[in-house]
Amino acid sequence: MNRQPKVVVENLPEDATLFVANLLKSIVCESVSRRGHCHAALSGGTTPHALYQLLAGGALSGEVPWDKVDVFFSDERDVPHDDIHSNFGMVQRTLLDYLPVNPGNVHPMAADAEDIHAAADQYERTIRRVAPAAPGGIPQLDVILLGMGGDGHTASLFPCTPEALAEGGKLVVAHFVPALGRSRMTLTLPLINAARNVVMLVTGADKADAVAAVLGGSEEARKDIPAARVDPTDGVLFLVLDAAAAKGAGLRPGA
Ligand code: 6PG
């Protein structure tokens, strides 16, 4: 492990969500003040709904230079963007429709493309065009927001998808996920682990076992848990939990 994650345990899910909202706000403001811009990748699923609604509300968004943010996505389902299951569609409805983000700076994944692999390659080219590369040649996003599934998946990197997990060159891949019976497009570990900040928001008792395995499992066991492979090379990993998700790891609020 490059460095220990910053683990934050809040009592309630709404407290964890508020912590992440303020953290994202400070990351965006710092990125813009230091570098004039912020490159962010947002996650899908249900956990971030409340986060996006909070960010879209007046309290936080008013002080954030959203017009200087490029919005990418951590992963996408193989559905059209107007499908109820689309991550982009969810982020558009709960967040982007309420922020002064430049529409040209929003980069949805075309995971419903006829050739999803070509679309993944095109998404990588977009990331490389928009986000500056770090010395190692990999674009260093300022923040990547991730969730965690009960099986330890993150973005659309799932257990038993060894090819996507082992991908060491591509920054974006599309792959068939046996557990879902569907294809997904996802950022890969090289891009995720090149980020300045990775923020994992994980709430609910159904995630407790996965969190315990990520934080306490053996090195051998952790190799097969995608969320445990998130280990930024130079950046910081924030693992923000509520008490229910932290319980399996023996962590309590205020940890
Ligand atoms: C997705 C997400 C996925 C999500 C986890 C947790 O497309 O579903 O990108 O990685 O973060 O599955 O999902 P919940 O927040 O719904 O528990």
Residues whose N, C-alpha, C, O or C-beta is under 5 A from the ligand:
A	BS01	6PG	S43 G44 G45 T46 T47 P48 D75 L146 G147 M148 G149 T154 A155 S156
